[in-house]
Amino acid sequence: MFDRAFGYEVKYLGGHPAIDKPCLGRLSIKENGIEFRAAFGNRRFEVPYTEITGISVETEKTISTIKTVAKWMVSPAWGLISGLKGKKEFFLKVDFKDATGFESEILFQCRAANEVRARIVSQRYKSLSAH
């Protein structure tokens, strides 16, 4: 669900160094990048559009090939995803490379993954075209 003031409700599954554990929160599409804020505590991160190198929507069938998820397959956190088998779930994957050269894949589970992807792509294009 999208709320202009707060963004999309998502489950962050991992991939950004600022938050090491899966959690619920909101993904906001801002003028110059995306921002995730955890529902509890003050955990958050931003990724500028200039650092985003790819955006895709994944399904439960393609999700196990993603590096971020592969790390969890041997941990208790894998239950967050493996329990979804048989359901039509979609995941938003945001690839990024920061100024230091650190590369990763941020993974979110969200009902409106295709809509979120389209909004990010559109806003990213506007932002990068303005520079």
C-alpha positions as CSV (number, residue, x, y, z in Angstrom):
1,M,0.0,0.0,0.0
2,F,1.3,3.5,-0.9
3,D,0.9,6.6,1.2
4,R,2.4,9.8,-0.2
5,A,3.5,10.9,3.3
6,F,5.0,7.7,4.4
7,G,5.7,5.5,1.4
8,Y,5.2,1.8,1.0
9,E,4.8,-0.8,3.7
10,V,7.5,-3.4,3.1
11,K,9.5,-6.1,4.8
12,Y,13.2,-5.4,4.6
13,L,15.0,-8.7,4.1
14,G,18.6,-7.5,4.0
15,G,21.5,-6.2,1.8
16,H,22.3,-2.8,3.3
17,P,25.1,-2.4,5.9
18,A,23.0,0.0,8.0
19,I,20.5,-2.7,9.0
20,D,21.7,-6.2,9.5
21,K,18.4,-8.0,10.4
22,P,15.1,-8.3,8.5
23,C,12.4,-6.0,9.8
24,L,9.1,-4.2,8.8
25,G,9.2,-0.6,7.7
26,R,8.4,1.9,5.1
27,L,10.1,2.5,1.8
28,S,9.9,6.1,0.6
29,I,10.6,7.3,-2.9
30,K,12.2,10.7,-2.5
31,E,13.3,13.4,-5.0
32,N,17.0,12.2,-5.0
33,G,16.8,8.6,-3.8
34,I,15.0,6.0,-1.8
35,E,14.8,5.8,2.0
36,F,13.9,2.9,4.2
37,R,12.8,3.5,7.8
38,A,12.3,0.5,10.2
39,A,8.9,0.4,11.9
40,F,10.5,0.1,15.3
41,G,13.6,1.9,16.5
42,N,15.5,4.5,14.6
43,R,17.1,2.3,12.0
44,R,17.1,3.7,8.5
45,F,19.1,4.1,5.4
46,E,19.0,6.1,2.1
47,V,20.3,5.2,-1.3
48,P,20.7,8.1,-3.8
49,Y,19.6,7.4,-7.4
50,T,23.2,7.9,-8.5
51,E,24.2,4.8,-6.6
52,I,21.4,2.5,-7.8
53,T,22.7,0.2,-10.6
54,G,19.6,-2.0,-11.1
55,I,16.0,-2.5,-9.9
56,S,14.1,-5.7,-10.5
57,V,11.0,-7.6,-9.3
58,E,11.7,-11.2,-8.2
59,T,9.3,-14.1,-7.5
60,E,9.6,-16.9,-5.0
61,K,11.1,-19.0,-7.8
62,T,13.9,-16.6,-8.6
63,I,14.5,-15.4,-5.0
64,S,16.9,-18.2,-4.0
65,T,19.5,-17.1,-6.6
66,I,20.0,-13.7,-5.0
67,K,23.2,-13.4,-2.9
68,T,21.4,-11.6,-0.1
69,V,19.1,-14.5,0.4
70,A,21.7,-17.2,-0.3
71,K,23.5,-16.1,2.9
72,W,20.4,-16.7,5.0
73,M,19.5,-20.1,3.7
74,V,21.5,-21.7,6.4
75,S,20.2,-19.4,9.2
76,P,17.0,-19.1,11.1
77,A,16.1,-16.0,9.2
78,W,15.5,-18.2,6.1
79,G,12.1,-19.0,7.7
80,L,11.0,-15.5,6.8
81,I,11.2,-16.4,3.1
82,S,10.9,-20.2,3.1
83,G,7.5,-19.9,4.8
84,L,6.2,-18.1,1.8
85,K,6.5,-21.0,-0.6
86,G,3.3,-21.7,-2.5
87,K,2.1,-18.1,-2.1
88,K,2.3,-15.5,-4.9
89,E,4.9,-13.2,-3.3
90,F,6.9,-10.6,-5.0
91,F,10.2,-9.1,-4.0
92,L,11.9,-5.8,-5.0
93,K,15.6,-6.0,-5.5
94,V,17.7,-2.8,-5.6
95,D,21.3,-3.2,-6.7
96,F,23.6,-0.4,-5.6
97,K,27.2,0.7,-5.5
98,D,28.2,3.4,-3.1
99,A,31.0,6.0,-3.4
100,T,33.5,3.7,-1.7
101,G,32.8,1.0,-4.3
102,F,30.8,-1.2,-1.9
103,E,28.2,-3.2,-4.0
104,S,25.2,-5.1,-2.7
105,E,21.6,-6.1,-3.4
106,I,18.9,-4.7,-1.1
107,L,15.9,-6.9,-0.9
108,F,12.3,-6.0,0.1
109,Q,9.2,-8.1,0.2
110,C,6.1,-6.0,-0.8
111,R,2.7,-6.6,-2.3
112,A,3.1,-3.8,-4.8
113,A,6.6,-4.6,-6.0
114,N,5.8,-3.9,-9.6
115,E,4.3,-0.5,-8.7
116,V,7.2,0.4,-6.4
117,R,9.7,-0.5,-9.1
118,A,7.9,1.6,-11.7
119,R,7.8,4.6,-9.3
120,I,11.5,4.3,-8.5
121,V,12.4,4.0,-12.1
122,S,10.3,7.1,-13.0
123,Q,11.6,9.2,-10.2
124,R,15.2,8.1,-10.8
125,Y,14.9,9.1,-14.5
126,K,13.5,12.5,-13.5
127,S,16.3,13.1,-10.9
128,L,19.2,12.0,-13.1
129,S,17.8,13.9,-16.2
130,A,17.7,17.1,-14.1
131,H,21.5,17.0,-13.5
